[in-house]
Amino acid sequence: MNTSAASAPPRLPAARDPRLCRMANALRVLAMDAVEQAKSGHPGMPMGMADIATVLFTQFLRFDPLAPDWPDRDRFVVSNGHGCMLLYGLLHLTGYPDMTLDELKRFRQLGSRTAGHPERGHASGIEVTTGPLGQGLGDAVGMALAERMLAAEFGDAIVDHHTYVFAGDGCLMEGISHEALSLAGHLGLGKLIVFWDDNRISIDGPTSLSVSDDQVERFRAHGWAAERVDGHNHQAVADAIQWAQQDERPSLIACRTTIAFGAPTKAGTAAAHGAPPGAAEIVGARQRLGWSYPPFVIPEDILAEWRAAGARGEGVRRAWEGRLQSLPAERRAEFLRRQHNELPSALDAAFAKLCDDFRQANARIATRQASGTVLDTLAGVVPELAGGSADLTPSNNTKAKDQKDIRPGDFSGRYIRYGVREHGMAAAMNGIAAHRGLIPYGGTFLTFSDYARPAIRLSAFMGLGVIYVMTHDSIGLGEDGPTHQPVEHLAALRAMPGLYVYRPADAVETAECWALALRRRDAPSLLALTRQALPLLRTGGAPRGSDQNLCARGAYVLAESSSTRQVTLLATGSEVSIAVAASEALARDRIGAAVVSMPCWELFEAQPQAYRDAVLGSAPRVAVEAAVQFGWERWLGPRGAFIGMTGFGASAPVEALYPHFGITPEKVAAAARSLL
Ligand SMILES: Cc1ncc(C[n+]2csc(CCOP(=O)(O)OP(=O)(O)O)c2C)c(N)n1
């Protein structure tokens, strides 16, 4: 390993194992051939990182292609996801049954497992979706954290694996890398090992055009162990992995590589980053690499070596299964329940009691406060809940009474102090959810969902049951002013496919929305909660079980008009009580107004047309939400009016802001009258 200063030249390849060279070359030619056939893709990274991947997969990574989801496998994340042909090649060669040679030939084609960037769920062995640079690094921090937390709970005999990450210059230039590295360094996630593809090339050309960070010193400043190696020297890479495994800190192995190693004219240049090499370059590369086989042909002996590497893990996996079997039955069942994403059976009763308690108390509380009360109960019932906040714990009410902090060296708690790292938090939660065994939730102000949005999009993309607790959801937060008052965020979040956005109107709806979010293990949920206190609207009725969760259909008639319905008032969250007050004012004028609470548009959209028609009715509609109108058109129908925000908010007490922006029962009632 080269521990010399940042400016020292890279070591020349000294210890290149001929067998490993041939195995690595198989990865190189598969990447070249697939990209050439697809007429698009990124051959440079796979050819440059092939040696590192070969050392890792043949000597270190614990995996079993025949049991790809084995819980104690090492996690392997390709954060520089444009280099996905490297991953696909590895999965094929090591024998993952669903990654056939045909799939490699169909690289980037419709319906193939081999998408243009790795997509979780397309093939086993793809742990997370990557492509947006740096996200994989953020995910990996969550995976490594989940590993430690579960090890603290179930013991090292059951949970004891590494998280390995490939990352490029782009990943390290992205801001998210700062949050991810800093969090991992602080927590001391020693089983996280990052390989940086230090090829000094990105798309525009040499990285010297845009960056001059000393990455090794940067990682060290974050509390990581960091060393340099020649990424084409198999022995040096192997030595570095051994060193990294032994160090108690997370580790960076800065691998000096040549992009498109082996390509005769494009190696070491930006031209090799993301374009088909071309026929002449491929012929030249085959000559240089000593590879005489036609496209997509892997000789028997090399394939056999790779398959042997893939078979290494079976015994280790079986030994682990034996250890799992020897756990006490109850512990084993608990471990497996978590792996299968099944929730504890006591949950329904807990939610029924919560709703009942809220009704009994009939208190005016903020929905963030109600959420805190829900969490106090849930923490005792759902031990896999892993909470946290981006340094807004007292505001987000995300820490349950009995939750203990996670600390460096002590991962037995269930509360993660993410620090002021919204993006890093969201990405880490993706990693925690993708790892399995824990249910992550994390808080910040709704307005700062923007800071987390790229990772929220990936939660939705991957279908991960991450729960976002986003408080201070409107001008209702008051004095902090317009920078902190979301106005366009609900619309922007509702626009995201696969994300369930909940905006409960009172404490009972908050509990119901939490129940729905918790049960949805195949998609992320976002709870938009108020800072300000709200009256209880769902006062009536007997204690409700989960089957009577009125929020489950996304929208419902909260209050039908006592006379014929002449207008329907639609609202979410804090504005539902404004709609109720407006309906009462209209009733005094003998105008029949129904109030519809719409806590979750996505669920309502999924209801049968007949239900939606019945709820929305045929009368004119007025919608009220302390946010921009964007998106409400679909619910308003041909004769509708919207009361809400038309621009940014203002700094003032909440009591002044609602009248100032005209979001009042009087305005809603006036809009209703104007439609009659
Ligand atoms: C967030 C994000 N921004 C931009 C891109 C587009 N992009 C893909 S690869 C790349 C350059 C990455 O350079 P590097 O990590 O050095 O990759 P290499 O050229 O070594 O393969 C860029 C800008 C992206 N995928 N994600």
The ligand as an SDF file (V2000), in Angstrom:
LIG
                    3D

 26 27  0  0  0  0  0  0  0  0999 V2000
  -26.2130   13.8030   -9.6670 C   0  0  0  0  0  0  0  0  0  0  0  0
  -25.6300   13.5210  -11.0220 C   0  0  0  0  0  0  0  0  0  0  0  0
  -25.1340   14.5250  -11.7530 N   0  0  0  0  0  0  0  0  0  0  0  0
  -24.6540   14.2910  -12.9910 C   0  0  0  0  0  0  0  0  0  0  0  0
  -24.6730   13.0390  -13.5180 C   0  0  0  0  0  0  0  0  0  0  0  0
  -24.1840   12.7970  -14.9260 C   0  0  0  0  0  0  0  0  0  0  0  0
  -22.8770   12.1180  -14.8870 N   0  0  0  0  0  0  0  0  0  0  0  0
  -22.7780   10.7930  -14.9990 C   0  0  0  0  0  0  0  0  0  0  0  0
  -21.2020   10.2420  -14.8490 S   0  0  0  0  0  0  0  0  0  0  0  0
  -20.6320   11.8010  -14.6520 C   0  0  0  0  0  0  0  0  0  0  0  0
  -19.1590   12.0390  -14.4670 C   0  0  0  0  0  0  0  0  0  0  0  0
  -18.6530   11.2310  -13.3590 C   0  0  0  0  0  0  0  0  0  0  0  0
  -17.2760   11.2270  -13.3540 O   0  0  0  0  0  0  0  0  0  0  0  0
  -16.5410   10.0480  -12.5950 P   0  0  0  0  0  0  0  0  0  0  0  0
  -17.2240    9.7520  -11.3440 O   0  0  0  0  0  0  0  0  0  0  0  0
  -15.1110   10.4140  -12.5300 O   0  0  0  0  0  0  0  0  0  0  0  0
  -16.7740    8.8230  -13.5450 O   0  0  0  0  0  0  0  0  0  0  0  0
  -15.7650    8.1730  -14.5840 P   0  0  0  0  0  0  0  0  0  0  0  0
  -15.5840    9.1710  -15.6910 O   0  0  0  0  0  0  0  0  0  0  0  0
  -14.5060    7.9210  -13.8550 O   0  0  0  0  0  0  0  0  0  0  0  0
  -16.4620    6.9520  -15.0240 O   0  0  0  0  0  0  0  0  0  0  0  0
  -21.6640   12.7240  -14.6940 C   0  0  0  0  0  0  0  0  0  0  0  0
  -21.4750   14.1850  -14.5650 C   0  0  0  0  0  0  0  0  0  0  0  0
  -25.2000   12.0130  -12.7190 C   0  0  0  0  0  0  0  0  0  0  0  0
  -25.2850   10.7570  -13.1490 N   0  0  0  0  0  0  0  0  0  0  0  0
  -25.6410   12.2770  -11.4790 N   0  0  0  0  0  0  0  0  0  0  0  0
  1  2  1  0
  2  3  1  0
  2 26  2  0
  3  4  2  0
  4  5  1  0
  5  6  1  0
  5 24  2  0
  6  7  1  0
  7  8  2  0
  7 22  1  0
  8  9  1  0
  9 10  1  0
 10 11  1  0
 10 22  2  0
 11 12  1  0
 12 13  1  0
 13 14  1  0
 14 15  2  0
 14 16  1  0
 14 17  1  0
 17 18  1  0
 18 19  2  0
 18 20  1  0
 18 21  1  0
 22 23  1  0
 24 25  1  0
 24 26  1  0
M  CHG  1   7   1
M  END
$$$$
